[in-house]
Amino acid sequence: MLSSIRRAGIDPRDIRWIVTSHEHFDHVGALAALQKATGARIAALATQKAALESGRPHRDDPQFAVLDPIAPAVVARTLKDADTVAVGSITLTAHATPVHAPGSTSWTWRSCAGAGNCRTITYADSSSTISADGYRFSNHPARVAQIRRGLPVMAGLPCDILLTPHPGQSAMMERFAGRKPLSDASACRAYAKAAQVRFEDRLSDEGRK
């Protein structure tokens, strides 16, 4: 990761803030090491903070039984939904979207490449509702309510250019390569709708077992 940052022409010690997607080891397992290497501060939703600082996932996470612990990291700033983090000329807005994990966070910001050429960039966190074997969402109504609250938020994000943690979820690499349109105002709605269908199918399947 540090070598990639340097190849982009950025000195890792110039990084001031680190923001996160969600509190699973495959997304934040290197967070503490990155924080140590850069000296940057971490900003995260309160829902994430306990997991990031303890190094252990939430017990109410559907994937809890298969999640590895991470090295604990210090959260310098605890965010609320719709709080912002200013990074130079860019202001990131945090959106609580507790679909994939309790602390899942989506981010939006405006990026300009010259006068009049500005785009809204939306990072929508993972919309998949997977779980450890044996977990039944239908036995956890509070978790179901979180997902049903988070998906409409994803759908309503000001989507111009959509980024997702797993490129295949949004044809991201095809769009970057020019094989599909890069910008699509309906992308966030389509992303959330597909996830909603999958989740409701999962609940229906559980009801038949």
N, C-alpha and C positions, 0 to 999 in steps of 0.2 A: 504493500500500500504506500509506504513512504517513498519507494522508488518511483511509483507512478506519479505521486505528487511532484517529485523533483523533475520528472520528465515533462510535466506540464509547465515547468518554469517557475514553480513556487517553492520557496524555502519552507519546509514544515514548521519551522519556528515562527513563521509569520502568521500561522493559523491562530485565530483568536477564539472562535466558537466551534463546537461540534454539536450537531443536532442528530437525532436518531429516528429510525423507522419504527421498530418494535423490539421488545426485550428478549428475543430468542438468540441463542448462542451463535447461530449462523449469520446473524446480522450485527451483533454487538460483542461477539467473543473477543475481538481485538481492541475494544473500546478503551480499556485501561492502559494498554500498551501505547495506543495512539495518543491518549491524553498525556502520558509520561513523555513521549517523544517530542510532542509539539508544545506542551505547556498550555494548551488551550483549555478553556472552560466548557463544560457540558451544560446544555439547556435541554430539559425534558419535561414532559407532562408529569404531574404528580403521580398518576397511575403507574408510570414507568419507574419513578425514582426509587421506590423500595426494592424493586427487582435489580436495578442497575447497581445500587449501593450495597445490597446484600450478596449479589452474584447469583441469586436463585430466582427462578420464575415464580409467578403467582400460582398458588395452589388451585385457583379456580380457572386456570388456563386449560382448555381442552387437551392440549398437548403436554401437560405437566409431566406425565409419566415417562415421556421419551425425550425430555429436554435436558441437555447437559448444563451444569453450572458454568458461570463465567467468572473471570477475575473481577472483583468489585471495583467500581469507578465512582468518583466523587461528582455529584451533580451540583453545580454552582448556582444554577438558577432553575427554580421550579415554575413551570408554565401552567397557565390555564388555557382552556379552549379559546382560540382566537387571539391569544397573545402573539406578539411579534418579536423577532430577533433581527437587529440591524447589523448587516455585514457590509461595510463600505457603503456603496450607493444602492445596495439591494436590501430590501426588507422582507424577511421570510415570515409568513403567517402560519401558525400551527393550528391544525384541525384535528380534534379528537375523533378518530374513526375506529372504534374498538371492535373490528370485525375479525381479523386474523388472530389477534391477541388483545388482552385487556388494555394494554398501553399503546396500541397501534396509533401512529400519528401520520397524517398526511400534511403536505406543505405546499403553499403557493407563493409565487413571487413574480414580479415584473422584471423582465430583462430587455434591455434596449441595445441595438447595434446601430447607433446613429439616430439622428433626429427623425421622429415619425415612424421608426421601425422598432416598435416595442411589442413584445409578446408576453402573455401570461403563461408561466410554466407551472404545471401542476404535477407534483409527485404524489400519486395516490398509493397508499400502502397496500400490501397484499390483501386481496378480497377473498381469498380461499378460506373455507371453514372446515379445515381438516382437524383430526383429533387422534389421540392415542387409541389403540384397539380397546374395545369394550366401553368407550365413552359414549353416552347417549345425551345429545343436546336436549332432548325432550324431558330429561330428568333435571335440567338446570335452567329453569325459566328466566332467571336473572341474566344468564349468559345469552340466551335467545333474545332477550329484550335489548341487550347491548348491541348485538349484531343488527337487529332490526332498526336500531337508532343510528348505527354507523353507516349502513349502506345508503340511506337517503342523503346523508351528508356528503358521501363520496359522489353521488349522482349530481349533487348541486354545486360542486366545486367549479370555479370559473375556468373551464377547461379550454385551453388553446393548444398547447403542446403537452401531451400526457407522457409522464414517465412512470414506470412501475418497477418494483424491486426484481421481478422476474420478467425479462423482456418478452417472453412468449405470451404473457397475459394480455399484452396490448400491441402485438406486432411491432414492438419498438425498434428492433434492428432493421426490419423491412422498411419502416418509415425513415430511419436515419439514412438508409442506403438509397432512398428515393424510389423504391418499388411500390410504396403506398404513400398517400398524402401525409406529410408531416403534421399538419395542423387540421384538427377536426373538432369543432365546437361541441359535437355530440359524443365525443370519446368517453368522457367520464360517465355519462348516463348509460352508455352501452356497457361499459366496464362493470358498473354496479348492478345493472339489470341482469347480466349473465350470472353474476355471483348470487343474486337473489334467487334466481331460478334453481341454481345448484343447491342452495341452502334449503329451500322449500322442498325440493326433491328428497334431500337427506332426511328432513323431518317426516315426510310421508313414508319413506322407507322404514324409519324407526317405528312408526305407528303400525306397520304391518308385521312387525316381529315381536 
